[in-house]
Amino acid sequence: AVAPLGQAGPGGAMLWLRTSKVPLRNRDGEIICFSNLGAAKTALGRYAEAEADLMSAIRLSESLGNPAISETLRFLAEARLGLGNGPGAMELAQRALGLAHRSGSPEDLGGAFRVLGLVASASGPVQGPDGRPLDAPACFAESARAYEAAGAAAERIRTLREWGLHELQSGDRDRGVGRLREALAAFEALGLPFEVER
């Protein structure tokens, strides 16, 4: 399925969202649609719109008696972080991590640790699942390990990119540039030019 995002990309071309998750003309389909739109809007920096879509997904899911899913909580944490709400982002990221641990999904674990890394990068150490504090590099390392175990190469590389950006912002230019170069080469090897442009 393809849906317009209503925003121009590089060179003025209209951006479209391509997803393999086709809405099912029922409430579950609406939840997936709101979650995917929220994720795309977060990636575009449209944080307030993303927050509204993601909250719709969560409210709808809860109205059906289902808990929010880890992925939607992660996207909402990123949107809140983009809006400057670090405490709100941390709470959501920790909830996402708890759900990921319960599900045992390595993809969910990788995503939850990555968003915890983003929160730690912005705010300082966060509380890990065992109660000990984790800094951003520790969170990114856990994320990369989980994605590698899942065979999710592109997601692992996205974590490396965020880790490299964190290191640059923290003043460790050599490590940051090294990780960003590693991520760039890996994206190119996977044939993901749109990720290289980001």
FENSUL-V316816 format. One record per residue. N is the residue number from 1. RES is the residue in one letter. OMEGA is omega in whole degrees, 0 to 359 (* if undefined). D_LAST is the distance of its C-alpha to the last C-alpha in whole Angstrom. Layout:
[[N | RES | OMEGA | D_LAST] [N | RES | OMEGA | D_LAST]]
//
This chain:
[[1 | A | 181 | 23] [2 | V | 179 | 21] [3 | A | 178 | 21] [4 | P | 178 | 19] [5 | L | 176 | 17] [6 | G | 179 | 19] [7 | Q | 179 | 16] [8 | A | 178 | 14] [9 | G | 179 | 11] [10 | P | 180 | 10] [11 | G | 177 | 14] [12 | G | 181 | 16] [13 | A | 178 | 15] [14 | M | 177 | 16] [15 | L | 179 | 14] [16 | W | 176 | 16] [17 | L | 176 | 16] [18 | R | 182 | 17] [19 | T | 175 | 19] [20 | S | 181 | 22] [21 | K | 182 | 24] [22 | V | 178 | 26] [23 | P | 188 | 28] [24 | L | 182 | 31] [25 | R | 173 | 33] [26 | N | 184 | 34] [27 | R | 178 | 33] [28 | D | 178 | 31] [29 | G | 178 | 29] [30 | E | 179 | 29] [31 | I | 179 | 27] [32 | I | 181 | 25] [33 | C | 179 | 24] [34 | F | 181 | 23] [35 | S | 180 | 22] [36 | N | 178 | 19] [37 | L | 178 | 19] [38 | G | 178 | 18] [39 | A | 180 | 16] [40 | A | 180 | 14] [41 | K | 175 | 15] [42 | T | 180 | 14] [43 | A | 179 | 10] [44 | L | 180 | 10] [45 | G | 179 | 12] [46 | R | 192 | 16] [47 | Y | 181 | 17] [48 | A | 177 | 21] [49 | E | 179 | 21] [50 | A | 180 | 19] [51 | E | 180 | 22] [52 | A | 180 | 24] [53 | D | 182 | 23] [54 | L | 176 | 23] [55 | M | 176 | 26] [56 | S | 178 | 28] [57 | A | 182 | 27] [58 | I | 179 | 28] [59 | R | 180 | 31] [60 | L | 179 | 32] [61 | S | 180 | 32] [62 | E | 179 | 34] [63 | S | 178 | 36] [64 | L | 179 | 37] [65 | G | 179 | 38] [66 | N | 174 | 35] [67 | P | 175 | 33] [68 | A | 179 | 29] [69 | I | 184 | 27] [70 | S | 183 | 25] [71 | E | 180 | 21] [72 | T | 177 | 22] [73 | L | 178 | 23] [74 | R | 180 | 20] [75 | F | 179 | 18] [76 | L | 176 | 20] [77 | A | 179 | 20] [78 | E | 179 | 17] [79 | A | 180 | 17] [80 | R | 176 | 20] [81 | L | 177 | 19] [82 | G | 178 | 16] [83 | L | 179 | 20] [84 | G | 180 | 21] [85 | N | 181 | 24] [86 | G | 179 | 23] [87 | P | 178 | 27] [88 | G | 178 | 26] [89 | A | 181 | 23] [90 | M | 181 | 25] [91 | E | 180 | 27] [92 | L | 179 | 25] [93 | A | 179 | 23] [94 | Q | 174 | 27] [95 | R | 179 | 28] [96 | A | 179 | 25] [97 | L | 177 | 26] [98 | G | 178 | 30] [99 | L | 180 | 29] [100 | A | 178 | 27] [101 | H | 180 | 30] [102 | R | 181 | 33] [103 | S | 183 | 31] [104 | G | 181 | 30] [105 | S | 178 | 27] [106 | P | 178 | 25] [107 | E | 178 | 22] [108 | D | 177 | 23] [109 | L | 179 | 24] [110 | G | 180 | 20] [111 | G | 180 | 19] [112 | A | 178 | 21] [113 | F | 179 | 21] [114 | R | 181 | 17] [115 | V | 172 | 18] [116 | L | 176 | 21] [117 | G | 177 | 19] [118 | L | 178 | 17] [119 | V | 180 | 20] [120 | A | 178 | 22] [121 | S | 181 | 19] [122 | A | 191 | 20] [123 | S | 186 | 23] [124 | G | 185 | 25] [125 | P | 179 | 26] [126 | V | 179 | 27] [127 | Q | 178 | 30] [128 | G | 183 | 29] [129 | P | 180 | 31] [130 | D | 178 | 34] [131 | G | 180 | 34] [132 | R | 180 | 33] [133 | P | 177 | 30] [134 | L | 174 | 27] [135 | D | 183 | 25] [136 | A | 180 | 21] [137 | P | 178 | 21] [138 | A | 178 | 24] [139 | C | 180 | 22] [140 | F | 178 | 19] [141 | A | 177 | 21] [142 | E | 179 | 23] [143 | S | 181 | 20] [144 | A | 179 | 19] [145 | R | 181 | 23] [146 | A | 179 | 23] [147 | Y | 177 | 20] [148 | E | 178 | 22] [149 | A | 181 | 25] [150 | A | 185 | 24] [151 | G | 182 | 22] [152 | A | 187 | 19] [153 | A | 183 | 17] [154 | A | 179 | 14] [155 | E | 177 | 14] [156 | R | 181 | 16] [157 | I | 176 | 13] [158 | R | 176 | 10] [159 | T | 178 | 13] [160 | L | 179 | 13] [161 | R | 179 | 10] [162 | E | 178 | 11] [163 | W | 178 | 14] [164 | G | 178 | 13] [165 | L | 177 | 12] [166 | H | 182 | 15] [167 | E | 176 | 17] [168 | L | 181 | 16] [169 | Q | 180 | 17] [170 | S | 177 | 20] [171 | G | 178 | 21] [172 | D | 187 | 21] [173 | R | 184 | 19] [174 | D | 179 | 20] [175 | R | 180 | 19] [176 | G | 179 | 16] [177 | V | 179 | 15] [178 | G | 179 | 17] [179 | R | 179 | 15] [180 | L | 176 | 11] [181 | R | 177 | 13] [182 | E | 180 | 14] [183 | A | 180 | 11] [184 | L | 180 | 10] [185 | A | 180 | 13] [186 | A | 177 | 14] [187 | F | 179 | 11] [188 | E | 179 | 12] [189 | A | 178 | 16] [190 | L | 181 | 15] [191 | G | 180 | 14] [192 | L | 185 | 11] [193 | P | 180 | 9] [194 | F | 177 | 7] [195 | E | 178 | 5] [196 | V | 182 | 5] [197 | E | 181 | 4] [198 | R | * | 0]]
//
